[in-house]
Structure formats: structure tokens, C-alpha cells
Amino acid sequence: MNSLSEECTPLKQEYDACFNSWFSDKYLKGVTTDHCGPLFQKYQECVKKAIKDKAIDLEQLEKRILGTANEKQIPES
């Protein structure tokens, strides 16, 4: 799966690979020190920039829609 922004996708893939390796090779064996934190921070910064650049309103993303009366309404343009 790609990231929100094309420029963030390589960072996401690198972090995903690091996390998956850490989780299966370390965490499941009791080693809880996460060496992927710096990669995650880089990826997070990239995503935050993409959110700002695309003028995405985070409140709208967090708004509960499913299971409410708003679910079946046509979104505003």
C-alpha cells in the first residue's frame, strides 16, 4: 500500500520493512527495544507535510460517520 503522498511512499516501505522485521525477529522473542523509531519519525514528518500541503482537515478525518445519521447523506462539495 502506498502512502498519502508519493514522496512519502519510499519512507513508508522502509519503515514497514523495519517494523515487520523487528516485530517477528525481536519483539516476539522478548526484545522490546524498537530500532525503527527514527524511520517512523521521518515518515511521520513526511505525512504531516503532505497533510498540510493537501489542506486535509484532520478534524474531518476523525469525525465519526459510520453508524450515524450522517453516513447516508451526500457529502458537501
PQR file with spaces between the fields and no chain letter, atoms N, CA, C, O and H, PARSE charges and radii, in Angstrom:
ATOM       1  N    MET     1       0.851   -1.176    0.000 -0.4000 1.5000
ATOM       2  CA   MET     1       0.000    0.000    0.000 -0.0000 2.0000
ATOM       3  C    MET     1       0.896    1.238    0.000  0.5500 1.7000
ATOM       4  O    MET     1       1.884    1.317    0.730 -0.5500 1.4000
ATOM       5  N    ASN     2       0.528    2.180   -0.822 -0.4000 1.5000
ATOM       6  CA   ASN     2       1.289    3.424   -0.905 -0.0000 2.0000
ATOM       7  C    ASN     2       0.925    4.371    0.227  0.5500 1.7000
ATOM       8  O    ASN     2      -0.060    4.164    0.936 -0.5500 1.4000
ATOM       9  H    ASN     2      -0.275    2.116   -1.416  0.4000 1.0000
ATOM      10  N    SER     3       1.714    5.389    0.381 -0.4000 1.5000
ATOM      11  CA   SER     3       1.478    6.403    1.394 -0.0000 2.0000
ATOM      12  C    SER     3       0.530    7.471    0.853  0.5500 1.7000
ATOM      13  O    SER     3       0.140    7.446   -0.314 -0.5500 1.4000
ATOM      14  H    SER     3       2.514    5.557   -0.195  0.4000 1.0000
ATOM      15  N    LEU     4       0.175    8.395    1.717 -0.4000 1.5000
ATOM      16  CA   LEU     4      -0.689    9.522    1.359 -0.0000 2.0000
ATOM      17  C    LEU     4      -0.081   10.349    0.235  0.5500 1.7000
ATOM      18  O    LEU     4      -0.797   10.875   -0.617 -0.5500 1.4000
ATOM      19  H    LEU     4       0.491    8.416    2.666  0.4000 1.0000
ATOM      20  N    SER     5       1.217   10.455    0.239 -0.4000 1.5000
ATOM      21  CA   SER     5       1.940   11.242   -0.757 -0.0000 2.0000
ATOM      22  C    SER     5       2.984   10.349   -1.428  0.5500 1.7000
ATOM      23  O    SER     5       3.633    9.535   -0.771 -0.5500 1.4000
ATOM      24  H    SER     5       1.798   10.027    0.932  0.4000 1.0000
ATOM      25  N    GLU     6       3.135   10.513   -2.733 -0.4000 1.5000
ATOM      26  CA   GLU     6       4.113    9.722   -3.480 -0.0000 2.0000
ATOM      27  C    GLU     6       5.516    9.847   -2.897  0.5500 1.7000
ATOM      28  O    GLU     6       6.270    8.875   -2.848 -0.5500 1.4000
ATOM      29  H    GLU     6       2.608   11.175   -3.266  0.4000 1.0000
ATOM      30  N    GLU     7       5.855   11.057   -2.458 -0.4000 1.5000
ATOM      31  CA   GLU     7       7.208   11.260   -1.924 -0.0000 2.0000
ATOM      32  C    GLU     7       7.415   10.559   -0.585  0.5500 1.7000
ATOM      33  O    GLU     7       8.555   10.342   -0.177 -0.5500 1.4000
ATOM      34  H    GLU     7       5.242   11.847   -2.498  0.4000 1.0000
ATOM      35  N    CYS     8       6.330   10.200    0.105 -0.4000 1.5000
ATOM      36  CA   CYS     8       6.438    9.506    1.390 -0.0000 2.0000
ATOM      37  C    CYS     8       6.461    7.984    1.238  0.5500 1.7000
ATOM      38  O    CYS     8       6.819    7.278    2.180 -0.5500 1.4000
ATOM      39  H    CYS     8       5.403   10.376   -0.227  0.4000 1.0000
ATOM      40  N    THR     9       6.086    7.478    0.078 -0.4000 1.5000
ATOM      41  CA   THR     9       5.976    6.029   -0.109 -0.0000 2.0000
ATOM      42  C    THR     9       7.283    5.286    0.158  0.5500 1.7000
ATOM      43  O    THR     9       7.242    4.255    0.830 -0.5500 1.4000
ATOM      44  H    THR     9       5.795    8.051   -0.688  0.4000 1.0000
ATOM      45  N    PRO    10       8.450    5.747   -0.330 -0.5600 1.5000
ATOM      46  CA   PRO    10       9.688    5.022   -0.009  0.2800 2.0000
ATOM      47  C    PRO    10       9.964    4.967    1.500  0.5500 1.7000
ATOM      48  O    PRO    10      10.430    3.947    2.009 -0.5500 1.4000
ATOM      49  N    LEU    11       9.681    6.053    2.206 -0.4000 1.5000
ATOM      50  CA   LEU    11       9.867    6.057    3.667 -0.0000 2.0000
ATOM      51  C    LEU    11       8.917    5.070    4.331  0.5500 1.7000
ATOM      52  O    LEU    11       9.303    4.370    5.267 -0.5500 1.4000
ATOM      53  H    LEU    11       9.303    6.882    1.793  0.4000 1.0000
ATOM      54  N    LYS    12       7.688    5.012    3.857 -0.4000 1.5000
ATOM      55  CA   LYS    12       6.705    4.078    4.408 -0.0000 2.0000
ATOM      56  C    LYS    12       7.162    2.641    4.194  0.5500 1.7000
ATOM      57  O    LYS    12       7.102    1.822    5.111 -0.5500 1.4000
ATOM      58  H    LYS    12       7.375    5.581    3.097  0.4000 1.0000
ATOM      59  N    GLN    13       7.618    2.340    2.990 -0.4000 1.5000
ATOM      60  CA   GLN    13       8.071    0.984    2.687 -0.0000 2.0000
ATOM      61  C    GLN    13       9.280    0.603    3.536  0.5500 1.7000
ATOM      62  O    GLN    13       9.377   -0.527    4.017 -0.5500 1.4000
ATOM      63  H    GLN    13       7.667    3.005    2.245  0.4000 1.0000
ATOM      64  N    GLU    14      10.191    1.540    3.718 -0.4000 1.5000
ATOM      65  CA   GLU    14      11.376    1.289    4.546 -0.0000 2.0000
ATOM      66  C    GLU    14      10.974    1.058    6.003  0.5500 1.7000
ATOM      67  O    GLU    14      11.480    0.144    6.655 -0.5500 1.4000
ATOM      68  H    GLU    14      10.113    2.458    3.328  0.4000 1.0000
ATOM      69  N    TYR    15      10.064    1.890    6.508 -0.4000 1.5000
ATOM      70  CA   TYR    15       9.609    1.716    7.888 -0.0000 2.0000
ATOM      71  C    TYR    15       8.850    0.404    8.049  0.5500 1.7000
ATOM      72  O    TYR    15       9.080   -0.329    9.010 -0.5500 1.4000
ATOM      73  H    TYR    15       9.653    2.633    5.979  0.4000 1.0000
ATOM      74  N    ASP    16       7.944    0.099    7.115 -0.4000 1.5000
ATOM      75  CA   ASP    16       7.178   -1.150    7.194 -0.0000 2.0000
ATOM      76  C    ASP    16       8.107   -2.362    7.243  0.5500 1.7000
ATOM      77  O    ASP    16       7.896   -3.276    8.041 -0.5500 1.4000
ATOM      78  H    ASP    16       7.757    0.695    6.334  0.4000 1.0000
ATOM      79  N    ALA    17       9.125   -2.370    6.398 -0.4000 1.5000
ATOM      80  CA   ALA    17      10.080   -3.482    6.375 -0.0000 2.0000
ATOM      81  C    ALA    17      10.828   -3.579    7.705  0.5500 1.7000
ATOM      82  O    ALA    17      11.009   -4.671    8.244 -0.5500 1.4000
ATOM      83  H    ALA    17       9.297   -1.628    5.750  0.4000 1.0000
ATOM      84  N    CYS    18      11.256   -2.439    8.225 -0.4000 1.5000
ATOM      85  CA   CYS    18      11.963   -2.411    9.510 -0.0000 2.0000
ATOM      86  C    CYS    18      11.059   -2.923   10.625  0.5500 1.7000
ATOM      87  O    CYS    18      11.467   -3.760   11.430 -0.5500 1.4000
ATOM      88  H    CYS    18      11.109   -1.552    7.787  0.4000 1.0000
ATOM      89  N    PHE    19       9.825   -2.416   10.668 -0.4000 1.5000
ATOM      90  CA   PHE    19       8.901   -2.811   11.725 -0.0000 2.0000
ATOM      91  C    PHE    19       8.587   -4.304   11.650  0.5500 1.7000
ATOM      92  O    PHE    19       8.619   -4.997   12.667 -0.5500 1.4000
ATOM      93  H    PHE    19       9.493   -1.736   10.014  0.4000 1.0000
ATOM      94  N    ASN    20       8.286   -4.799   10.454 -0.4000 1.5000
ATOM      95  CA   ASN    20       7.943   -6.216   10.310 -0.0000 2.0000
ATOM      96  C    ASN    20       9.097   -7.111   10.741  0.5500 1.7000
ATOM      97  O    ASN    20       8.890   -8.132   11.397 -0.5500 1.4000
ATOM      98  H    ASN    20       8.260   -4.236    9.628  0.4000 1.0000
ATOM      99  N    SER    21      10.305   -6.724   10.371 -0.4000 1.5000
ATOM     100  CA   SER    21      11.485   -7.482   10.773 -0.0000 2.0000
ATOM     101  C    SER    21      11.668   -7.430   12.288  0.5500 1.7000
ATOM     102  O    SER    21      11.891   -8.458   12.928 -0.5500 1.4000
ATOM     103  H    SER    21      10.473   -5.895    9.838  0.4000 1.0000
ATOM     104  N    TRP    22      11.575   -6.237   12.854 -0.4000 1.5000
ATOM     105  CA   TRP    22      11.720   -6.080   14.302 -0.0000 2.0000
ATOM     106  C    TRP    22      10.655   -6.874   15.046  0.5500 1.7000
ATOM     107  O    TRP    22      10.960   -7.556   16.025 -0.5500 1.4000
ATOM     108  H    TRP    22      11.394   -5.402   12.334  0.4000 1.0000
ATOM     109  N    PHE    23       9.421   -6.790   14.595 -0.4000 1.5000
ATOM     110  CA   PHE    23       8.321   -7.455   15.292 -0.0000 2.0000
ATOM     111  C    PHE    23       8.517   -8.970   15.313  0.5500 1.7000
ATOM     112  O    PHE    23       8.378   -9.605   16.359 -0.5500 1.4000
ATOM     113  H    PHE    23       9.173   -6.235   13.800  0.4000 1.0000
ATOM     114  N    SER    24       8.838   -9.543   14.160 -0.4000 1.5000
ATOM     115  CA   SER    24       8.964  -11.003   14.100 -0.0000 2.0000
ATOM     116  C    SER    24      10.289  -11.513   14.671  0.5500 1.7000
ATOM     117  O    SER    24      10.327  -12.570   15.301 -0.5500 1.4000
ATOM     118  H    SER    24       8.951   -9.028   13.311  0.4000 1.0000
ATOM     119  N    ASP    25      11.367  -10.772   14.454 -0.4000 1.5000
ATOM     120  CA   ASP    25      12.684  -11.246   14.881 -0.0000 2.0000
ATOM     121  C    ASP    25      13.063  -10.843   16.300  0.5500 1.7000
ATOM     122  O    ASP    25      13.875  -11.514   16.937 -0.5500 1.4000
ATOM     123  H    ASP    25      11.337   -9.914   13.942  0.4000 1.0000
ATOM     124  N    LYS    26      12.498   -9.777   16.792 -0.4000 1.5000
ATOM     125  CA   LYS    26      12.896   -9.271   18.112 -0.0000 2.0000
ATOM     126  C    LYS    26      11.738   -9.285   19.114  0.5500 1.7000
ATOM     127  O    LYS    26      11.805   -9.957   20.144 -0.5500 1.4000
ATOM     128  H    LYS    26      11.839   -9.231   16.276  0.4000 1.0000
ATOM     129  N    TYR    27      10.681   -8.539   18.800 -0.4000 1.5000
ATOM     130  CA   TYR    27       9.592   -8.335   19.757 -0.0000 2.0000
ATOM     131  C    TYR    27       8.968   -9.654   20.209  0.5500 1.7000
ATOM     132  O    TYR    27       8.742   -9.857   21.402 -0.5500 1.4000
ATOM     133  H    TYR    27      10.627   -7.994   17.964  0.4000 1.0000
ATOM     134  N    LEU    28       8.691  -10.545   19.267 -0.4000 1.5000
ATOM     135  CA   LEU    28       8.075  -11.824   19.625 -0.0000 2.0000
ATOM     136  C    LEU    28       9.008  -12.708   20.440  0.5500 1.7000
ATOM     137  O    LEU    28       8.579  -13.711   21.011 -0.5500 1.4000
ATOM     138  H    LEU    28       8.875  -10.380   18.298  0.4000 1.0000
ATOM     139  N    LYS    29      10.280  -12.338   20.496 -0.4000 1.5000
ATOM     140  CA   LYS    29      11.261  -13.080   21.290 -0.0000 2.0000
ATOM     141  C    LYS    29      11.619  -12.336   22.573  0.5500 1.7000
ATOM     142  O    LYS    29      12.565  -12.702   23.271 -0.5500 1.4000
ATOM     143  H    LYS    29      10.629  -11.524   20.032  0.4000 1.0000
ATOM     144  N    GLY    30      10.845  -11.277   22.877 -0.4000 1.5000
ATOM     145  CA   GLY    30      11.017  -10.569   24.137 -0.0000 2.0000
ATOM     146  C    GLY    30      11.879   -9.324   24.094  0.5500 1.7000
ATOM     147  O    GLY    30      12.030   -8.656   25.116 -0.5500 1.4000
ATOM     148  H    GLY    30      10.077  -10.980   22.310  0.4000 1.0000
ATOM     149  N    VAL    31      12.445   -8.993   22.957 -0.4000 1.5000
ATOM     150  CA   VAL    31      13.273   -7.789   22.839 -0.0000 2.0000
ATOM     151  C    VAL    31      12.357   -6.631   22.452  0.5500 1.7000
ATOM     152  O    VAL    31      11.859   -6.572   21.328 -0.5500 1.4000
ATOM     153  H    VAL    31      12.322   -9.536   22.126  0.4000 1.0000
ATOM     154  N    THR    32      12.141   -5.716   23.386 -0.4000 1.5000
ATOM     155  CA   THR    32      11.154   -4.655   23.154 -0.0000 2.0000
ATOM     156  C    THR    32      11.757   -3.336   22.688  0.5500 1.7000
ATOM     157  O    THR    32      11.018   -2.386   22.428 -0.5500 1.4000
ATOM     158  H    THR    32      12.546   -5.764   24.300  0.4000 1.0000
ATOM     159  N    THR    33      13.075   -3.253   22.577 -0.4000 1.5000
ATOM     160  CA   THR    33      13.705   -2.029   22.092 -0.0000 2.0000
ATOM     161  C    THR    33      13.433   -1.891   20.599  0.5500 1.7000
ATOM     162  O    THR    33      13.825   -2.745   19.803 -0.5500 1.4000
ATOM     163  H    THR    33      13.675   -4.024   22.788  0.4000 1.0000
ATOM     164  N    ASP    34      12.759   -0.809   20.229 -0.4000 1.5000
ATOM     165  CA   ASP    34      12.385   -0.587   18.831 -0.0000 2.0000
ATOM     166  C    ASP    34      13.446    0.262   18.144  0.5500 1.7000
ATOM     167  O    ASP    34      13.632    1.429   18.490 -0.5500 1.4000
ATOM     168  H    ASP    34      12.440   -0.115   20.875  0.4000 1.0000
ATOM     169  N    HIS    35      14.132   -0.314   17.183 -0.4000 1.5000
ATOM     170  CA   HIS    35      15.173    0.409   16.451 -0.0000 2.0000
ATOM     171  C    HIS    35      14.611    1.151   15.237  0.5500 1.7000
ATOM     172  O    HIS    35      15.356    1.800   14.502 -0.5500 1.4000
ATOM     173  H    HIS    35      13.980   -1.262   16.902  0.4000 1.0000
ATOM     174  N    CYS    36      13.302    1.056   15.030 -0.4000 1.5000
ATOM     175  CA   CYS    36      12.684    1.675   13.848 -0.0000 2.0000
ATOM     176  C    CYS    36      12.135    3.068   14.147  0.5500 1.7000
ATOM     177  O    CYS    36      11.615    3.726   13.246 -0.5500 1.4000
ATOM     178  H    CYS    36      12.697    0.529   15.627  0.4000 1.0000
ATOM     179  N    GLY    37      12.238    3.521   15.373 -0.4000 1.5000
ATOM     180  CA   GLY    37      11.698    4.820   15.772 -0.0000 2.0000
ATOM     181  C    GLY    37      12.149    5.984   14.903  0.5500 1.7000
ATOM     182  O    GLY    37      11.313    6.784   14.483 -0.5500 1.4000
ATOM     183  H    GLY    37      12.660    2.986   16.105  0.4000 1.0000
ATOM     184  N    PRO    38      13.448    6.105   14.619 -0.5600 1.5000
ATOM     185  CA   PRO    38      13.892    7.218   13.768  0.2800 2.0000
ATOM     186  C    PRO    38      13.270    7.181   12.365  0.5500 1.7000
ATOM     187  O    PRO    38      12.943    8.228   11.806 -0.5500 1.4000
ATOM     188  N    LEU    39      13.107    5.990   11.800 -0.4000 1.5000
ATOM     189  CA   LEU    39      12.451    5.868   10.491 -0.0000 2.0000
ATOM     190  C    LEU    39      10.997    6.310   10.578  0.5500 1.7000
ATOM     191  O    LEU    39      10.488    7.003    9.697 -0.5500 1.4000
ATOM     192  H    LEU    39      13.372    5.139   12.254  0.4000 1.0000
ATOM     193  N    PHE    40      10.332    5.892   11.665 -0.4000 1.5000
ATOM     194  CA   PHE    40       8.937    6.282   11.843 -0.0000 2.0000
ATOM     195  C    PHE    40       8.814    7.799   11.942  0.5500 1.7000
ATOM     196  O    PHE    40       7.898    8.382   11.362 -0.5500 1.4000
ATOM     197  H    PHE    40      10.745    5.329   12.381  0.4000 1.0000
ATOM     198  N    GLN    41       9.718    8.439   12.663 -0.4000 1.5000
ATOM     199  CA   GLN    41       9.668    9.894   12.799 -0.0000 2.0000
ATOM     200  C    GLN    41       9.832   10.590   11.452  0.5500 1.7000
ATOM     201  O    GLN    41       9.136   11.565   11.170 -0.5500 1.4000
ATOM     202  H    GLN    41      10.462    7.965   13.134  0.4000 1.0000
ATOM     203  N    LYS    42      10.750   10.094   10.616 -0.4000 1.5000
ATOM     204  CA   LYS    42      10.928   10.666    9.274 -0.0000 2.0000
ATOM     205  C    LYS    42       9.650   10.504    8.451  0.5500 1.7000
ATOM     206  O    LYS    42       9.201   11.438    7.786 -0.5500 1.4000
ATOM     207  H    LYS    42      11.316    9.301   10.845  0.4000 1.0000
ATOM     208  N    TYR    43       9.075    9.304    8.510 -0.4000 1.5000
ATOM     209  CA   TYR    43       7.852    9.038    7.752 -0.0000 2.0000
ATOM     210  C    TYR    43       6.713    9.919    8.265  0.5500 1.7000
ATOM     211  O    TYR    43       5.957   10.484    7.473 -0.5500 1.4000
ATOM     212  H    TYR    43       9.440    8.546    9.050  0.4000 1.0000
ATOM     213  N    GLN    44       6.591   10.034    9.573 -0.4000 1.5000
ATOM     214  CA   GLN    44       5.533   10.853   10.174 -0.0000 2.0000
ATOM     215  C    GLN    44       5.670   12.316    9.743  0.5500 1.7000
ATOM     216  O    GLN    44       4.671   12.960    9.424 -0.5500 1.4000
ATOM     217  H    GLN    44       7.205    9.575   10.216  0.4000 1.0000
ATOM     218  N    GLU    45       6.884   12.839    9.732 -0.4000 1.5000
ATOM     219  CA   GLU    45       7.112   14.222    9.289 -0.0000 2.0000
ATOM     220  C    GLU    45       6.683   14.405    7.835  0.5500 1.7000
ATOM     221  O    GLU    45       6.077   15.416    7.481 -0.5500 1.4000
ATOM     222  H    GLU    45       7.696   12.315    9.992  0.4000 1.0000
ATOM     223  N    CYS    46       6.998   13.429    7.005 -0.4000 1.5000
ATOM     224  CA   CYS    46       6.626   13.495    5.592 -0.0000 2.0000
ATOM     225  C    CYS    46       5.100   13.499    5.441  0.5500 1.7000
ATOM     226  O    CYS    46       4.552   14.275    4.658 -0.5500 1.4000
ATOM     227  H    CYS    46       7.490   12.607    7.292  0.4000 1.0000
ATOM     228  N    VAL    47       4.426   12.636    6.188 -0.4000 1.5000
ATOM     229  CA   VAL    47       2.961   12.562    6.112 -0.0000 2.0000
ATOM     230  C    VAL    47       2.331   13.856    6.624  0.5500 1.7000
ATOM     231  O    VAL    47       1.370   14.349    6.033 -0.5500 1.4000
ATOM     232  H    VAL    47       4.871   12.006    6.824  0.4000 1.0000
ATOM     233  N    LYS    48       2.857   14.406    7.707 -0.4000 1.5000
ATOM     234  CA   LYS    48       2.323   15.669    8.228 -0.0000 2.0000
ATOM     235  C    LYS    48       2.464   16.785    7.199  0.5500 1.7000
ATOM     236  O    LYS    48       1.562   17.608    7.043 -0.5500 1.4000
ATOM     237  H    LYS    48       3.637   14.005    8.187  0.4000 1.0000
ATOM     238  N    LYS    49       3.598   16.813    6.496 -0.4000 1.5000
ATOM     239  CA   LYS    49       3.801   17.810    5.449 -0.0000 2.0000
ATOM     240  C    LYS    49       2.800   17.592    4.315  0.5500 1.7000
ATOM     241  O    LYS    49       2.239   18.555    3.792 -0.5500 1.4000
ATOM     242  H    LYS    49       4.330   16.144    6.623  0.4000 1.0000
ATOM     243  N    ALA    50       2.577   16.350    3.938 -0.4000 1.5000
ATOM     244  CA   ALA    50       1.627   16.043    2.863 -0.0000 2.0000
ATOM     245  C    ALA    50       0.210   16.442    3.256  0.5500 1.7000
ATOM     246  O    ALA    50      -0.544   16.950    2.427 -0.5500 1.4000
ATOM     247  H    ALA    50       3.033   15.568    4.363  0.4000 1.0000
ATOM     248  N    ILE    51      -0.153   16.216    4.509 -0.4000 1.5000
ATOM     249  CA   ILE    51      -1.475   16.610    5.003 -0.0000 2.0000
ATOM     250  C    ILE    51      -1.629   18.119    4.899  0.5500 1.7000
ATOM     251  O    ILE    51      -2.667   18.618    4.463 -0.5500 1.4000
ATOM     252  H    ILE    51       0.460   15.803    5.183  0.4000 1.0000
ATOM     253  N    LYS    52      -0.592   18.843    5.302 -0.4000 1.5000
ATOM     254  CA   LYS    52      -0.628   20.308    5.230 -0.0000 2.0000
ATOM     255  C    LYS    52      -0.677   20.780    3.776  0.5500 1.7000
ATOM     256  O    LYS    52      -1.468   21.658    3.430 -0.5500 1.4000
ATOM     257  H    LYS    52       0.251   18.439    5.656  0.4000 1.0000
ATOM     258  N    ASP    53       0.173   20.192    2.926 -0.4000 1.5000
ATOM     259  CA   ASP    53       0.223   20.586    1.512 -0.0000 2.0000
ATOM     260  C    ASP    53      -1.093   20.324    0.784  0.5500 1.7000
ATOM     261  O    ASP    53      -1.472   21.074   -0.115 -0.5500 1.4000
ATOM     262  H    ASP    53       0.815   19.478    3.208  0.4000 1.0000
ATOM     263  N    LYS    54      -1.787   19.256    1.178 -0.4000 1.5000
ATOM     264  CA   LYS    54      -3.054   18.903    0.530 -0.0000 2.0000
ATOM     265  C    LYS    54      -4.254   19.551    1.221  0.5500 1.7000
ATOM     266  O    LYS    54      -5.401   19.325    0.835 -0.5500 1.4000
ATOM     267  H    LYS    54      -1.479   18.647    1.909  0.4000 1.0000
ATOM     268  N    ALA    55      -3.977   20.356    2.245 -0.4000 1.5000
ATOM     269  CA   ALA    55      -5.019   21.063    3.004 -0.0000 2.0000
ATOM     270  C    ALA    55      -6.092   20.104    3.510  0.5500 1.7000
ATOM     271  O    ALA    55      -7.287   20.370    3.383 -0.5500 1.4000
ATOM     272  H    ALA    55      -3.045   20.540    2.559  0.4000 1.0000
ATOM     273  N    ILE    56      -5.647   18.980    4.087 -0.4000 1.5000
ATOM     274  CA   ILE    56      -6.571   18.000    4.649 -0.0000 2.0000
ATOM     275  C    ILE    56      -6.903   18.420    6.073  0.5500 1.7000
ATOM     276  O    ILE    56      -6.010   18.664    6.884 -0.5500 1.4000
ATOM     277  H    ILE    56      -4.676   18.764    4.190  0.4000 1.0000
ATOM     278  N    ASP    57      -8.186   18.500    6.366 -0.4000 1.5000
ATOM     279  CA   ASP    57      -8.664   18.881    7.694 -0.0000 2.0000
ATOM     280  C    ASP    57      -8.715   17.630    8.574  0.5500 1.7000
ATOM     281  O    ASP    57      -9.556   16.755    8.365 -0.5500 1.4000
ATOM     282  H    ASP    57      -8.911   18.301    5.708  0.4000 1.0000
ATOM     283  N    LEU    58      -7.817   17.549    9.555 -0.4000 1.5000
ATOM     284  CA   LEU    58      -7.753   16.371   10.411 -0.0000 2.0000
ATOM     285  C    LEU    58      -9.032   16.153   11.213  0.5500 1.7000
ATOM     286  O    LEU    58      -9.389   15.012   11.506 -0.5500 1.4000
ATOM     287  H    LEU    58      -7.134   18.259    9.724  0.4000 1.0000
ATOM     288  N    GLU    59      -9.715   17.219   11.566 -0.4000 1.5000
ATOM     289  CA   GLU    59     -10.978   17.070   12.294 -0.0000 2.0000
ATOM     290  C    GLU    59     -11.993   16.321   11.445  0.5500 1.7000
ATOM     291  O    GLU    59     -12.761   15.511   11.965 -0.5500 1.4000
ATOM     292  H    GLU    59      -9.425   18.146   11.328  0.4000 1.0000
ATOM     293  N    GLN    60     -12.004   16.584   10.151 -0.4000 1.5000
ATOM     294  CA   GLN    60     -12.915   15.878    9.249 -0.0000 2.0000
ATOM     295  C    GLN    60     -12.556   14.398    9.173  0.5500 1.7000
ATOM     296  O    GLN    60     -13.447   13.553    9.079 -0.5500 1.4000
ATOM     297  H    GLN    60     -11.381   17.242    9.729  0.4000 1.0000
ATOM     298  N    LEU    61     -11.270   14.074    9.213 -0.4000 1.5000
ATOM     299  CA   LEU    61     -10.847   12.678    9.165 -0.0000 2.0000
ATOM     300  C    LEU    61     -11.261   11.915   10.415  0.5500 1.7000
ATOM     301  O    LEU    61     -11.582   10.729   10.343 -0.5500 1.4000
ATOM     302  H    LEU    61     -10.547   14.761    9.289  0.4000 1.0000
ATOM     303  N    GLU    62     -11.256   12.590   11.557 -0.4000 1.5000
ATOM     304  CA   GLU    62     -11.567   11.946   12.820 -0.0000 2.0000
ATOM     305  C    GLU    62     -13.059   11.940   13.137  0.5500 1.7000
ATOM     306  O    GLU    62     -13.487   11.305   14.101 -0.5500 1.4000
ATOM     307  H    GLU    62     -10.995   13.554   11.615  0.4000 1.0000
ATOM     308  N    LYS    63     -13.835   12.630   12.346 -0.4000 1.5000
ATOM     309  CA   LYS    63     -15.267   12.746   12.586 -0.0000 2.0000
ATOM     310  C    LYS    63     -15.941   11.383   12.427  0.5500 1.7000
ATOM     311  O    LYS    63     -15.713   10.681   11.442 -0.5500 1.4000
ATOM     312  H    LYS    63     -13.487   13.146   11.564  0.4000 1.0000
ATOM     313  N    ARG    64     -16.760   11.021   13.393 -0.4000 1.5000
ATOM     314  CA   ARG    64     -17.464    9.744   13.346 -0.0000 2.0000
ATOM     315  C    ARG    64     -18.633    9.850   12.370  0.5500 1.7000
ATOM     316  O    ARG    64     -19.508   10.703   12.522 -0.5500 1.4000
ATOM     317  H    ARG    64     -16.945   11.591   14.193  0.4000 1.0000
ATOM     318  N    ILE    65     -18.636    8.978   11.371 -0.4000 1.5000
ATOM     319  CA   ILE    65     -19.678    8.979   10.359 -0.0000 2.0000
ATOM     320  C    ILE    65     -20.414    7.641   10.340  0.5500 1.7000
ATOM     321  O    ILE    65     -21.644    7.601   10.384 -0.5500 1.4000
ATOM     322  H    ILE    65     -17.925    8.286   11.247  0.4000 1.0000
ATOM     323  N    LEU    66     -19.660    6.556   10.275 -0.4000 1.5000
ATOM     324  CA   LEU    66     -20.278    5.235   10.188 -0.0000 2.0000
ATOM     325  C    LEU    66     -21.165    4.966   11.397  0.5500 1.7000
ATOM     326  O    LEU    66     -20.776    5.193   12.542 -0.5500 1.4000
ATOM     327  H    LEU    66     -18.661    6.589   10.239  0.4000 1.0000
ATOM     328  N    GLY    67     -22.360    4.480   11.110 -0.4000 1.5000
ATOM     329  CA   GLY    67     -23.294    4.166   12.183 -0.0000 2.0000
ATOM     330  C    GLY    67     -24.064    5.363   12.692  0.5500 1.7000
ATOM     331  O    GLY    67     -24.782    5.251   13.685 -0.5500 1.4000
ATOM     332  H    GLY    67     -22.676    4.296   10.179  0.4000 1.0000
ATOM     333  N    THR    68     -23.934    6.518   12.033 -0.4000 1.5000
ATOM     334  CA   THR    68     -24.674    7.714   12.430 -0.0000 2.0000
ATOM     335  C    THR    68     -25.592    8.131   11.283  0.5500 1.7000
ATOM     336  O    THR    68     -25.535    7.562   10.193 -0.5500 1.4000
ATOM     337  H    THR    68     -23.351    6.608   11.225  0.4000 1.0000
ATOM     338  N    ALA    69     -26.429    9.117   11.536 -0.4000 1.5000
ATOM     339  CA   ALA    69     -27.340    9.626   10.504 -0.0000 2.0000
ATOM     340  C    ALA    69     -26.567   10.249    9.344  0.5500 1.7000
ATOM     341  O    ALA    69     -27.084   10.312    8.229 -0.5500 1.4000
ATOM     342  H    ALA    69     -26.476    9.579   12.422  0.4000 1.0000
ATOM     343  N    ASN    70     -25.355   10.705    9.582 -0.4000 1.5000
ATOM     344  CA   ASN    70     -24.540   11.328    8.533 -0.0000 2.0000
ATOM     345  C    ASN    70     -24.020   10.328    7.502  0.5500 1.7000
ATOM     346  O    ASN    70     -23.587   10.722    6.419 -0.5500 1.4000
ATOM     347  H    ASN    70     -24.935   10.654   10.488  0.4000 1.0000
ATOM     348  N    GLU    71     -24.060    9.054    7.830 -0.4000 1.5000
ATOM     349  CA   GLU    71     -23.489    8.037    6.950 -0.0000 2.0000
ATOM     350  C    GLU    71     -24.155    8.022    5.576  0.5500 1.7000
ATOM     351  O    GLU    71     -23.486    7.795    4.567 -0.5500 1.4000
ATOM     352  H    GLU    71     -24.412    8.734    8.709  0.4000 1.0000
ATOM     353  N    LYS    72     -25.439    8.256    5.528 -0.4000 1.5000
ATOM     354  CA   LYS    72     -26.160    8.135    4.265 -0.0000 2.0000
ATOM     355  C    LYS    72     -26.382    9.460    3.560  0.5500 1.7000
ATOM     356  O    LYS    72     -27.048    9.502    2.525 -0.5500 1.4000
ATOM     357  H    LYS    72     -25.982    8.441    6.347  0.4000 1.0000
ATOM     358  N    GLN    73     -25.845   10.530    4.092 -0.4000 1.5000
ATOM     359  CA   GLN    73     -26.013   11.830    3.461 -0.0000 2.0000
ATOM     360  C    GLN    73     -24.966   12.029    2.376  0.5500 1.7000
ATOM     361  O    GLN    73     -23.845   11.530    2.477 -0.5500 1.4000
ATOM     362  H    GLN    73     -25.305   10.496    4.933  0.4000 1.0000
ATOM     363  N    ILE    74     -25.340   12.753    1.353 -0.4000 1.5000
ATOM     364  CA   ILE    74     -24.409   13.086    0.282 -0.0000 2.0000
ATOM     365  C    ILE    74     -23.442   14.141    0.815  0.5500 1.7000
ATOM     366  O    ILE    74     -23.872   15.155    1.365 -0.5500 1.4000
ATOM     367  H    ILE    74     -26.250   13.158    1.271  0.4000 1.0000
ATOM     368  N    PRO    75     -22.130   13.905    0.653 -0.5600 1.5000
ATOM     369  CA   PRO    75     -21.154   14.886    1.158  0.2800 2.0000
ATOM     370  C    PRO    75     -21.287   16.228    0.452  0.5500 1.7000
ATOM     371  O    PRO    75     -21.682   16.304   -0.712 -0.5500 1.4000
ATOM     372  N    GLU    76     -20.948   17.284    1.187 -0.4000 1.5000
ATOM     373  CA   GLU    76     -20.968   18.627    0.601 -0.0000 2.0000
ATOM     374  C    GLU    76     -19.820   18.768   -0.382  0.5500 1.7000
ATOM     375  O    GLU    76     -18.762   18.165   -0.206 -0.5500 1.4000
ATOM     376  H    GLU    76     -20.628   17.222    2.132  0.4000 1.0000
ATOM     377  N    SER    77     -20.036   19.567   -1.421 -0.4000 1.5000
ATOM     378  CA   SER    77     -18.981   19.767   -2.431 -0.0000 2.0000
ATOM     379  C    SER    77     -17.981   20.789   -1.982  0.5500 1.7000
ATOM     380  O    SER    77     -17.029   21.081   -2.705 -0.5500 1.4000
ATOM     381  H    SER    77     -20.896   20.057   -1.564  0.4000 1.0000
